[in-house]
Amino acid sequence: MVTLSVGGAEELVAAFVKGLNPERFSVQAATIGPPGPIGEELTRGGYPVISLGLDIKHSSTLSVALAVRRLLKELKPDILHTHLYHPNLYGRLAAWGLGLPGVVAEVHNSYTAVKLHRRLWNRLLSRVSHCVVAVSPQVMEDVRRYDRVPPGKLRLLPNGIDLAALNVPCSREEAKARLGVTGFCIGAVGRLEEQKGHTYLLDAVHRLQGEIPDLTVLLAGEGRQEAALKQQARDLGIQEMVRFLGTRRDMPWIYRALDIYVQPSLWEGLSLALLQAMAAGLPVAASRVSGSQEVIEEGVNGVLVPPADAPALAAAIRDLYHQPQTRELLGDAARRTVAQKYSQDLMLRRLEGLYLELWEQGKTA
């Protein structure tokens, strides 16, 4: 990783570090930049994180790749597993010619907004990869189509979450009181960036103003659009209804306080926050994009709306508000879906199987 900040991919790396069978795997996490909040949490928990301390914005591609290469020569790993574009770039460049048994690059997002030069780099470096992991079928199709990765190198590894961690021993009203909110609460979790579509959620809330008494919106996350979103809330006259919570490490309590979870993303891979909200038993209204539409069955375990469509999103929230029994049924079904298909245990066992397969192939190569 560039840094283990608070985010979905970073949470997954932490799950890998802590969850892989220690009797069979020795795991070492490393970051190109500073360790970040999750890296510091891992270190405090007894899982040291190596930090190269580099700034990729002010370092050349070659210098970063050489620094990673020196680390690989020192550690001599059997498997190198990188996540997200820049670590996938530098890690695979660094591994070129080292003869590692397994070089795994993981892609977390669909290619809706991926730049041409990134696709070209990915296409070139797929030759170095023993395996390219995708978190959802749509992401895997994008990697196959744009990066021209041979089907034999592609693997689907859906995200998984720790179900037990979402059990909060309190009522919804108690969780709301802990946050200092009342009334009907909807919320979204994610970086405050264009991809996450928060502007359409605020527009939808404006349309619902006056229709849902004491409506509160909780937005957890930070990002480059924070100032613009706060200004939008003021311009729409809904600033008193919207709470910007910043980065939080008490997400189970946030989910417990919500009546509806909203995922207004314009594009996604397979959102960890969406899976967590579903596992927490929340009814979900999500935009019909990539991973969301692969997890949610319309009207069974959630509601789907077109992306970038504030009126449709407002209508979905309005309908769920007026149908408490439907909310309960959707939430129960959402919880079952995640427990059956997207648990952390299932994800880790699949990952262990992949690592062992690559290791065995490396021994016979």
N, C-alpha and C positions, 0 to 999 in steps of 0.2 A: 504494500500500500504506500501511497505518498505520505499519508499520515492517518492514524487511527482516530479520526474525529468521530462525532456522533452521526451515524448514518446507517442505512440498511446494509450495505456491503461490509462496512466496518464491524457491525454487529455479527455478521456471519463469520468473519475472520476470527473474532473472539470466540464464537461458538465452536469453530474448528479447533482452535488452540486448546480450549478447555474440555471439549467433548470427545475427541478421538481417543481410542483405547490406549492408555499409556503403556500397557504391556506389549503392544505391537508397534506403536508409533512414538517417535521422539519428534516433537513439533517445536519449531522456532519461528516466531513472528519477527518481521523486520519492516521498517518504514524507510522511505527515501528521505523524508523530512523529519520533523519532530514526532514523538510518539503519539501526541494527541490525548484527549481525555480517556478514550477507551484503552489506548496503550498504557496510560498511567494506571488505570484500573487493573489491567492484566498484571502489571508489574507488582502492584500492591497485593495481588492475589497469589503471587509466587510464580508467575509466568513471565519471565523477563522478555523485554522487547528490544531488539537491536535497532538503533536509530542512526542513520548515516548523516543526519543533520543538514541535508542539502536543500537548496531552494531551487526548484525546477524552473521557476520563472526567470532566474538570473544565472542559470547554468546551462551549458550546451548539452545537447543530446548525447554527444560522445563522452563528455566528462561524467555525466550521470551513469551511463551504461558501463563505463570503465570502473566506477566506484562499486556498482552492483556486482560486476564481474570479479573484482578483488574479494568481495564478501563471499561469493559463491565458491571461489577457489579455497577460501579459508574454511568454510563450513562443510564443503563437499556433500551437499544433500543428495539423496536419491531422487526426491521429487521437488521440483520448484513449482509452486502454485501461486500465480499472480491474479490480481483482481482490478478491474476497471482499466480504462484506456492507457494512462501513462505508466502504471506498473507493468501492464501487459507489454507495452512498447519497450521499456528499459530492461525488464527482466528477460525478455526473449532475445534482445540484442546481446545482453550480457552472457546468456547461456550458449550463444552460437559457437559451436565447435568444442564445447567443454565435454561433450559425451555424457551428459546427465541422463539417467535411465528414463526420467519422466519430466517433461516440461508442459505444464498445464496452464492455460490462460482462460480466465472466466469472464464472460460478458454478462452484464447485469441489466442492460437497457436495450430496447428495440432501437432500430436505426433511423427513426423518423427524422432526427435532426443531426445525424452524423456527417461531418465534413468529408469532402472527397479525399483529402490527403490522409485522413485517418483510415479510410477504407483501403487506400493503397498500401499503407504501412501494414495494416492487418493482413492483407492478402499476401504480401511478401513474407511476413513473419509466421504465417500459418505453416510454412515449410519447416520452420524450426520447432513447431509445436508437435508434441506427441498427441495432444488432445486439446480441443477447445470446448469448454463447458458453457452451456447456455442455461439460464434459469427458467425459461419458458419455451413452449413450442414456437411462438412467434419470433423470439430472439434467435432461436436456433435456425429458423428459416431465413432470417435476415443475414446471419453469419454465413450460411450456405450460399445465399444469393449474391451478396455484395463482396464478401471476402473470398469466395470460391474455395472454401475449406472442403476437402474431400469428405464425403459422408462417413467414411470409416474413422475419421478423427473427431467427429462431432459427438458430444454426449449431452443428454438432458439431465440436469440435476436441479429439480425444483427446490426453492428455498424452504426451510423448515423452521419452526419456532418452538420455544420451550413453553409447553402448555401450562405446566405447574406454576411458572413464574407469573402468570396472569391472574392467579387466584388471589383476590384481595378480600380479607375478612371483614367486610363492612357492606352496608347497604348503599344504593346509589345516592340517596339523600345525604348519608354521612360523608361520602366521597365529595359531593358537591360542597358541603359545609367546609370540608378541609381545604378546598380551593377558594372558598369565599364566594361561591356563585349559587344562584337559585333558579327556579323555573325550568324551562325546557332547554336542554343543552345539546348542541350539535358541535362536532369538531373535526379537524383534519390534522394529520401529523405528517410533516415532511419539510424539506428545505424550502425556504421562501424564494423559489426560482420559477422562471417562466414555465418549465416543464410541469410543475405541480398544479397549475391552473387556479391558484387562489383568487385571482381577480374575478373569475366567473362565480366562485362561491360567494364573494362579497356582493356581487351584482344580484345573485339569487336571494341573499339575505335581505337586501334592500327591497326586493319585490315582495318579501314576506313580512316586511315591517308592518305592524298593526294587525296582522292576521294570526300570529302566534304570540300569545301573551308571554311577557317576560322571557323572550328568546335570547339565549346567550350563545356566542360562538367562541370556541376555544381553538386557537391556532398554535400548535407546538412546533417549533423549529426556527432557524435563523437563515438568512440568505440575503442576496443582493437586492431583492425586491421589497425588503421590509419597509423602508421609508416610503416607497411608492404605494404599497398596500395600506399603510397607515393613513397616507394622504387620501387615498381612494375612499377609505372608511369615513374620513371627515367630510369629504365632498358629498358622499351619499347620505350623510346624517345618521350613520349607524355606529359611530365610534364608541358610543356607550354600550353597545351590544357585543362588541368584538374584543376579546382578550388575547393579546399577543404574549404567549408564555415563554418564548425563547427556547433554548435547548433545555430539555428536561431528562432526568434520569429516573423519574418516578412514573413511567408511562402506565403501568398497571392501574395506578390510582386515577390517571387521566381518563383512561378507557372506562373505568368503573363509573366515573361521573357523567358520562355521555348517555344521551337517549338515542342518538343516531350518529353513526360515523359517516363522513363524506369524503370521497376520494375523487376530486375533480381534475385529475391529471390529464394532460394533453398527450403524453406518451409515457409508457412504463415498461419495465421488464416484468418482474413479479414482486410487487411491493410488500416488504416485510411488515410495514405498518398496517396495510390492509389485512394481511393474515393475522396479525395480532388482534386487531379490532374484531375480526370474525371469531377468533378463538375466545375472545372475551365475551362472546354471545351478543354482540351488537348487530342491529339491523344496519345494512350498509347501502348507501346510494353512491354508485361509482360511475365514472365515465367509461364508455364502451371502447377500451383500448387494450391491446396486447394482453398482458397477464391478467388484468381485471376480468376481462370477458372469458378467460380460460378457467378462472376459479369460480366466478359467479354464474349461477344458472338463474336467469331472469324469473323473478317471482317465486323462486324456491328457497334460495339462501341469500338473496339480495336483490337490489334493483339497479338496472343499468340505464344510463342516459347518454345521448350523443355528447362527445367532447366539445368544449367551447360553446355550450348551449345553456346560458343562464336561465332562460324561461323553463326549459325542461328540467333542470336541476331543482329549481324552485318548486315546480309541480310535484316532483318526486318527494321532496322533503315535506311539502304540504300534505300529500296523501298519507305518508307514514305518520305524520303528527296526528292526523284524524283517525288512524287505525291502530290503536295500541295492541290489539290482538295479533294483527299482522306483524307488527314489530317483534313481538315475542316469538312467533313462529319462524320468522326469517332469522332471528338471532340464534335460536336453537339449532336450526338447520346449518347455519354458518359455522357454529361451534363443531358440529359433527363432521362437516366437510374438512376442516383443518385437522381435526384429530385423526381422521382416516387417511388423509393424503399428504398433509404438510407438517407433520410433526418433526421436531428437531432430531429425534432418535432415528427416524426413517432416513432423513437427509444424511446423517452421519454414517449410518451403515452403508448407504449407497456410495458415499465418498470413500470410505475405507475399502470397499470392493474395487473402486476405480484405482486407487493408489496401489493396491496389491497386484492388480492386473498389469499395470504399467511396470511395476518393479519386476514381476516375473518375466515380462517381455524383454526388459532391459538385461536381465541375466542371460537370456538365450540369444540376444542380438549379436 
